[in-house]
Amino acid sequence: MRILVVGDSFMSTDVFRRGLAPLAASHALEYLQVEESRTRKGLPIREYQGDPRDIAERMPGVEILVVHGAPVTEEVFGAADALRLVCCARGGPVNVDIAAASEHGVPVVTTPGKNADAVADQTVAFMVMLARRFPYAQRFLLEGNAAGESNFEGAQFFGHDLGGHVLGLVGFGNVGRRVASRAVAFDMEVLVFDPYLHLETDELVEQVDQLDTLLERAHFVSLHARATPENVNLVDGRALALMKRGSYLVNTARETLVDEHALDEALASGHLAGAALDVVRPRGSGGQHPLLRHENVVLTPHIGGATHETLLRGATMVAHEIERLNAGEPLVNVINRQVVGA
């Protein structure tokens, strides 16, 4: 089969070449690296990089299109005359026009959970950093204070163990489950709120029926829910007020889940002992993010899935789906499954 593989600045063609190497002997693989400077604005998709025209001109004869963040629009589907499958190497194919794919009868597969281990690791790292007051200690040294001069200098940085504390997970999918297993290893009690599933009684976690219950009982609240119109500002001023005084908030999911103004106030008042976020809302102005004025805040620039292993895992998952298609076996991670059924 003829396969066009499109890389971007996050997941380059070099990564795809490694992950798709097993296919090279039996398929014709072509590679295209999109240019960020050519990103066309205003398309009916999100979180994309590049211009669909650059992809469309390469589509005649292509049977499988593989992308990560490249734009796959009606323009691309319209230019295709042999397309059988689109593979998007990310959990949510927001850069692919699913309606257009379905209209053209093309299934779209994704790679759910490819970054689950990386994000779970980051979540636990965040909790350790907050509980042990690492941000405060780091700032202390960056301000020029000395280290290594006394065995007693740690007296001003007392924090907490994770063990013996309650972790509340909002969402229990690929990432949430991995966070839970890591937290249990730290001897934490784990609560779960997820209205879309029912856990068996032999799970190592306790499921609660109400978010308020979780907020009131947890010492750490960690968000792992998908963004939907219904859960915008899920953690608002009311929710933060329900959390224990001296508790911590962690968000490695989506920025829309947290009311950042309310979070800023909860930190300023001392109600929360700290917060760590890998995702924040875009700001029109530059400069330091307002939440960083608090010494008990950790911010990272959406690096939860930014590991070499995550990218290679995504490419490998794509290769497996292509192998299934070639062997006439059912595809696994199909977004528009009605197309397959048809």
QUIVENSUL-V999506 format. One record per helix or strand of 2 or more residues. SS is the DSSP state (helix for helix, strand for strand). FROM is the first residue (numbers start at 1). LEN is the number of residues. If there is no record, write none. Layout:
BEGIN
ss = [SS SS]
from = [FROM FROM]
len = [LEN LEN]
END
This chain:
BEGIN
ss = [strand helix helix strand helix helix strand helix strand helix strand helix helix helix strand helix strand strand helix strand helix helix strand helix helix strand helix strand helix helix]
from = [2 13 21 28 36 52 64 74 85 98 107 116 134 153 166 174 189 206 211 220 229 237 247 255 260 272 290 297 308 337]
len = [6 7 3 6 3 5 4 6 4 6 3 16 9 5 5 12 5 2 7 4 3 6 5 3 9 6 4 3 20 5]
END
